[in-house]
Amino acid sequence: MDEEICIACCMKTRVVHGYPDMTVREAAALMAENNVGTLPIVDEASVLVGVTTMRDVIQIFLPDFVFLLSNITFVKDYGALGTPTLESIRRAASLSVADIMEEAVSVEEDCALIRALSYMESYGIADLPVVRQGKLVGLASRVDIGHAFLSNWLVVPAD
């Protein structure tokens, strides 16, 4: 495999992102509308400051989140995540993304694919923000990286 292949070769460059001052409800709507599970959070200068995931949002906002989805069918055991009290639902409605976002694990755009995949494995993440001098420029999933590896292997002649 070519050692020069880097994350910039396979990342998505159109990245849905949020801001720290968004409400959790706004972030949930943005994620649902764009069918994304990871929402990089940037400041006004596009510098990556954190990340939140669909799992983070669902865990605190499940009852109201369900109403944001237009075609959901009731699943008898969805309550296994825990049903928040009315008080916690009201609290969640006032939370900002800054209150729930996690520190972002990211790589520079010239990062080798194997290193990027190693970070994803080490931190247990499905999507990896890609930055250029701290500014968000892309997002790579395990599928994006796997596709890049496989595509490169398929052009190597068999013995």
N, C-alpha and C positions, 0 to 999 in steps of 0.2 A: 504494500500500500504506500502511496505517496505521502511522505512525512510532512509535506507542506500544506495539506488540506487543513483549513482552519474553520472555526465556527461561523465566520462571516459568510462562508460559502453555502451554508445550509440554513441559516437563521431566517425567520420571518422579519421583514422590515416594517410592515404595517402592524404596529403593536397597539392594541387597546390598552390604555393606561388610565390611572386615576390620580387624584390629588389628595394630600393629607386632610384637607378641610372638607372633603365630601362627606356626606352622611353614609352610614352603613347601608341604608336603604337605597341611596343613589348608586353606590358601588354594586349592590346586588342587582339592581335594574340594568346597569351597564354590562355586567357579566352575563346576565340572562339574555339580553338583547343581542349580544355579540357572540354568544355561545363559547365563552372562554372560561377556563377554570383557574387561571392565574392572572392577577391584576397587578402589574408593576405600578408602584406609586412614585411619582416624580414631583419635584418642586417646580416653581415658575420658570426656572432655567433649564428644565428637562433633566436635571440631575436625579438619578435614581436614589430614593431615600428609604424605600421599603417595598414590601410586597404583601399582598393578601390573596387568599385563595377562596374558592367556592366553599371548601370545607370550613374555613374560618367563619365565613358569613352564615352558612347553614347552621352551624353549631350554636350561634347566638340568636339567630333570627328566623328559625324554621317556620313558625306559624305565619308570620307576615310574608315570608319569602314564597311560600306556597302560592299565595294569591298573585304573585308577579308572573307565574308561569301560566300560560293560557290553556295548554292541553295536558294537564297532569291528571293521572288517574289515582284514585285513592289506594294506598297500599296499607293493609291492615297493620303491619308491624313497623311503620315509619316512626312510631313513638319510641322505638328503641334508642333513638338519639336523645331522648328526654324532652319533655314538653315544658317550655319555660312558663313561669308564673306570669300573671298579668303584669305584675310589677317589673319583672325582668324584660317583658316585651316592651313596655313603655321606656325602660332604660335603654334598651337596644335601639329604639327609634331615635334617641338623642345622641347616640355614639357617633363619633367621627371615625373615618378610616385611620387617622393617626392613633386612635385609641386601640385599634385591633391589629394594625399592620405589624409584620415581623421584619427583622433585619433581613435585607436582601442578600442572597448569595448571587454573585454575578461574575462574569469573566469579561476580559477585554476582547475586542473583535478579532484579534490575531491569535487567540487561544487555540491550541491544537484540539482536534475533536476528542482524542482519547483523554486529555486532561479535563475537558468539559464534561464528558461522560463520567469520569471519576468523581468530579464534584457533585454531579447529580446523584450518583450512587451514595457517596459519603453523607450527603445531607438529606437524602430521601425525597428529592424533589422531582417533579415531572417536567417542569419548564424552567429554563435557565435564562434570566435576563442577560443581555449582551450590551456592554457599554463601550464608549470611546471617551476616555478621560472623564469618566464618571457619568456622562450623559447617556441616557437610554437610546440605543440605536437598533435593537432587535431583541428577539426572543426565540430560543431554540428548544424544541421538545425532544424527548427521547426518540420519537418517530423521525424527526428531522435528522438527527444525528445517525440513527440506524440506517435510514435511507441513503445518506451520504456514504457511509461505510460500504453498504451493499452495492451501491452503484459503482463505486471505485473497484471493488473486488470483481465485479462482473466484467470489467474491461481488461482484466489481467488474463492473458492466454493460459489455458489449462496445460498441464504437463503432458 
